[in-house]
Amino acid sequence: MRLQTLRIPDREELNERLTSGRPSGSEKLAEAQRLYWRGEGEISPGESSRETLSPEGISPGRTGAVLTLAPGAVLGLNTYFNSFSCGKWREYTGVESVRFLLTGRGRARVSLYYAWQDGEKVRKVPVAEAESDLSETGQTAMDFPEPAPGESEQPEAVRTEEGSLRAGPIRLAPYSQGSLYAVIRAVTACEITGGGWETDLRAANPVRMAVVMCTYKKEAYVRRNLAVLKELLEEKGEDGEHTLSAVCIVDNGRTLPDPRIPGITVIPNRNTGGSGGFARGMKAVLDGEITAAGERERGTGDGKRGSTGEGFTHLLLMDDDVAIEPEAVRRTKAFLACEKEEYRARLLGGAMLRLDYPYLQHEAGGVWNHGMIHSVHQGLDLRHMRNVLKNEQRESVRADYAAWWYCCIPLAYVRQHGLPMPFFLHCDDIEYSLRGKAEPIYLNGIVVWHEPFENKRYSATEYYDVRNMLFTNARHCPEYGRKEEAFGILYKIYANLIRYRYRDAELVLRAVEDFRKGEKWLREVDGEKLHEEIVGMGYRMEKIERLPKKKSINEDELYRHTKNTLYSLRNILTLNGYLLPSRKIKKKLLMLGEAPDKYYRIKNIILYDPENGKGIEVKKSHTKAFKLIIKSIKLLFYS
């Protein structure tokens, strides 16, 4: 059984996936390639074939790459996507041993290593080494011994069939953490066409996944992702089952044309927000509106309501505007197929990497912390093996939610816990994860890329963040009382005041008022009409002329956990410049996600989203700030 496929995408594939063909991002593609492979000497990616989706429909293209190695070149697969997370597979699945498979042409020496994180140091030991001519036919049958970490035996490999080298089996029992990986040294000119990691274990669990995606007028993003989803719907694994069994797209904007692709269903829906859209898709699967691929082929799907998801085992929730790595879906299915019984009720989450810096991780699981969210392993640069190994380890705090940019949910979980709360936007995935009271599982290589969130600070999200935070705490955090609530709300107010976003501060207070109306009100209110009202209360984004060329916050300013102490003290003592006269600067342009210290002693600021060229103008007002502070105190302490 194949557990993990060797991924070697070429520059064109990465360009289509990560930059949507925009030349502005092409300079980062070489760095993104380091998530897949690294090398010394002359290594060049060649071509293979893939399907791409144009506005006119599916058209043939090129898929994947062939790596050509000159004699003496060294290919390292100690990377985020191509190292094998042996510790996680050992802990969560029934896999007891694995083999490394390599396909291609030419003579190469293949070395396998085991690496793990020891404090701040990376440790590695050799596991196996063999030299073989991948072009020869023939078959040998020499198994590895069972080395323990620290031993230096270098046993032979197993070569089977033409053009492949199969090494193993390697028992996972000695490897409680870390990763296995391969290094390939070309003895003669070589071509590497594929490979991966496999096991003799047969799939223990049936896995039939239905993707549920919610969209609102983002046709360009959906078209980009449909090509990947179509490929996964059509491909079958060794068990004869499709990688994906169905795709359900809930169209809240009612503007998405039917792509007319077998297995993909578009459901027009009124604008009920992300949470309502995902809930509609989940209900469609439960009620039998969606038919699994295998059932369609056997002619057994009847489409009757009340079937409670017959034919499916898992829902894969996914944002519409992500960039999908197809191997993530394949790896998800393989992992679930081998999962131990005690973990089958867990959520399997996908990490999020940034599209502006495609090697930087935004989150691999999150800690709710009453709304003061901590993103696990945030800011890791996954071009470096030490961070790949760090990503395998748990932090001191346990993740308790999996975000819905990519989250695989057992259908049994949905039957047990019901549908998500009608939150419209934000916190729906967090609240739904907290119902399970179990740590989600994360695995290197199960990931999507997403636009950064810093520049998406739209006014309405302030309302939903606060209101839904309060409802989530009321449901799951009995220790969260009025004192904790007041502290959290005052922090939100302060964060908006120092950014001169007085309308957003008003929306925070409106969120508190609506929360106090109770959960019954939340379930009965017309979310679409309420959303229109909330949007009207906030700032309206407008086109900004002559924007700076800068398209992203500087990498070294992202995820700063330590700041200059003097500057921090200065900002605290002066309330970020409120207590000092403003500098004589007419207007300053800042990205929406810039840190508050950029506002220091500036009176007029234009905040913009570099992705769409729109923004808002804000102006410091001591009067508005004072009135909002008084209103906050009255609401939180005297009502």
Residue, then its C-alpha position, 0 to 999 in steps of 0.5 A: m500500500r502506498l502511504q506517500t508519493l514522491r512529489i517533484p513539481d516543476r516550476e510551471e506547476l508551482n507557478e500556476r498553483l502559488t501565483s496563479g500565473r502572476p510573474s510578481g511571485s515567480e521569484k519565490l518559486a525556487e524557494a518553494q521548491r525547497l519544500y519538495w527537494r534540495g540538491e547539490g550539483e546539476i539537477s534540473p526538473g523536466e516535464s510530465s503531464r497534468e490537466t489544467l482548468s481554463p475558463e472554457g473547461i478542462s484542457p490537457g497540460r503538463t503534470g509533475a516533473v522528472l528530475t535529471l541528475a548529472p553524474g555526481a549530483v546529490l538529491g536530498l529528500n529531507t524536506y517538508f513534503n518528501s520526508f516520511s513522518c515515521g513518528k506520527w505514522r507509528e503513533y496513530t496508525g497500524v503501520e509497523s514497517v515501511r519501504f522506500l521506493l524509487t523509480g527512474r533510470g541510471r545508476a545511483r546510490v541511495s542512502l536512508y536516514y532517520a532524523w529527529q529533534d533533540g532540544e535545539k539540535v537536529r540528530k540523524v543516523p544512517v539507516a540503509e544504503a545501496e547502489s543500484d542501476l535503476s535501468e536494469t531488470g531483475q529482482t532481488a529479495m534482501d530485507f533490512p535488519e532492524p536497526a535502532p536509532g544510533e546504530s550505523e548498519q548500512p544494509e542492502a536494498v531490495r530492487t524489484e521490477e524494471g526502473s525501480l529500487r525498493a528498500g525495506p522493510i524498515r520497522l518503525a518500532p525504534y522510531s518514536q518521533g522524527s522522520l525518515y528520508a532519502v538522499i540520492r547520489a547519481v553515479t551516472a546521469c540519472e532521471i528520477t521519475g517517482g517513488g515514495w513510501e509504502t507498506d505491506l499492511r493492507a488498508a484497515n479502514p474504508v475511506r470515502m471522502a466527500v469534499v465540502m467547499c463553500t464559496y461566495k463570488k470567487e469563481a477564479y479561485v474555484r476554477r483553479n481548484l476544480a482541476v486538482l479536484k477533478e484529477l483526484l475524483e478520477e484517480k483510483g488507488e491500489d484498492g480500486e477506490h477513488t482518492l475522492s468520492a465526491v465534491c460538493i460546492v455550496d455557492n452562497g453567491r449563486t453566481l457559480p456556473d455548473p462545471r458539468i464535471p462528474g462527481i462535482t455538485v454545485i448547490p446554489n444557496r442564500n448567503t448564510g456565510g461560511s458556517g451556513g454554507f459548510a452546514r448546507g454541504m454537510k447536510a447534503v451529504l448526510d441527507g443523501e443529496i450527494t452520491a459517492a463515486g463508487e456508488r455511482e459506478r455500481g448504480t446503487g446511489d438512490g439520492k434519497r433523503g435520510s440516508t445519513g451519508e451512506g457511501f461516505t466515511h469522511l467530510l473534507l472541508m476546504d476553503d474556496d480560495v486555497a491552493i491545493e497540494p494534491e498529495a495532501v489529499r492522497r496522504t490524508k486518505a492513506f493515513l485514515a485507511c491505516e488509523k488505529e481504532e482509538y484515533r478514528a474519531r479525531l479530526l485530521g487537520g491541514a496546516m496553512l502556508r502563506l501564498d506571499y511567502p509560500y515556505l512560511q507556516h501560518e498555523a498547524g493547529g490552534v489553541w483557543n485560549h478563550g479567544m486569545i488564539h495561539s497558532v501552533h508552530q506559527g512562523l516556521d520556515l519549512r525550507h529548513m529541515r530543523n523546522v520540519l522536524k520541529n513541526e513533528q513535535r508537540e508544543s507545550v500547549r495542546a492544539d484543540y481545534a482544526a481550521w476549515w481551510y482544510c479539515c477532515i471530519p469523520l462522518a460519525y463525528v457529524r452524526q454525533h455532534g450535529l451541524p455547526m453553529p449559525f455563526f455566519l463568519h469566524c469561530d465556527d470551525i473552532e466551536y465545532s472542534l471543541r465539541g470533540k474534546a480531543e486533539p486534532i492530528y496534524l501531519n507534515g505534507i497535509v497542507v494548503w496555501h492561503e492568502p495572508f490574513e493580516n490585510k483582511r481586517y475588514s470591519a464586519t469580522e470584528y463583530y463576528d470575531v467578538r460575538n462568536m468568541l463569546f458564544t463559544n466560551a459560553r458553550h465550552c468554557p464555564e470558567y470564562g466569567r464576566k471578569e474575563e469577558a470584560f478583559g477580552i473586550l477591552y483588549k479588542i477595543y484598545a486594539n481598534l483605538i490605537r489603529y483609529r478604527y472607531r467604527d470597528a470598536e463600535l462593532v465590538l460593543r454591538a457584538v457584546e449586545d447581541f451576544r447577551k440576546g442569547e443563543k435562541w436569538l442567534r438561531e432565529v435571526d436572519g443572518e443575511k439581513l444582519h450581515e448587511e446591517i453590520v457591513g453598513m456600520g463599518y468602513r467601506m473599502e474603496k479603490i486606492e490610487r497610486l498604491p506603493k509597489k510593496k505587496s506584502i509585509n516584510e518577512d522579518e516583521l511577520y510573527r514577531h514574538t519579541k520586540n524592542t523593549l524601549y519602543s514597547l515601553r514608549n508605546i505603552l506609556t504614551l498610548n501609542g502616541y495618543l498622549l503626544p502631539s502628532r507629527k507633521i505628516k499629511k497622510k501615511l499609507l499602511m497595509l491593513g496588517e501593519a503593526p500598531d507601532k507604525y501608527y505612532r504619532i501619525k494623524n491621518i492614515i490610509l490603510y490598504d489591502p495590497e491584493n485588491g488595491k482597496g482601502i480605507e482612510v482613518k484619522k486619529s480622534h481623541t474625542k471619539a476614543f474617549k467616548l468609546i472608552i466611556k461607552s465600553i465601561k458602561l456596557l461591561f460593568y454597569s449593564 
